[in-house]
Each structure stands twice: as structure tokens, then as C-alpha cells.
Amino acid sequence: MIEREGGRLAVKVPLTMANARGLLEAGRVALQPGEQVFDFSAVNEADSSAIAVMLGWLRAAEPSNSTVKFAHIPAGVRSLAELYGVTELLPLA
């Protein structure tokens, strides 16, 4: 689901409701102290559950002494973040 590639956490499956619970847990497990960049460049499908997963990773980062950023957020997810008014909560890499 998530693979560490060149200092980034590459998301390799669709960011959809069907994968949300697994992605949330995989991201939590992958967190290490320091800056973690979740890279969505391989994601070809996403729905509104992506926002919940991303916010969940941000919440999980604090206790693990991590700082989370996001790279290559799919356009549809960006639009949803704007619609929901949470764009400023999603730090970009």
C-alpha cells in the first residue's frame, strides 16, 4: 500500500473508501521521527475518504515526533479540500 522510496512514502493504491482503513494504518506504521513526505504521484483514483486519511496521518504524526507533508495531491482531492475548507491543514512538500 505504502512503500518507502528515496525518503518519501509512496502511496501505491487508490485513495478510496475501500482502502481508507488500511492506508490510515499503513501510514501510521510508516511514520518515523522527522519529516515524512507522503507522495501521491502513483495514485490514479481518489475520493473524499482521502481527506480523512490525510488528516489522520497528521494527527498520528505528533506522538511519533514526525512532521507530515504531502506531495502530488490528486487534483480532485485538492478540490475537495477547498470545498471542505481544510486546504490550509494539508501541508505541501
Summary of the structure (lengths in Angstrom):
residues: 93
radius of gyration: 11.8
end to end distance: 20.2
largest distance: 32.4
contacts: 272
relative contact order: 0.20
helix: 43%
strand: 25%
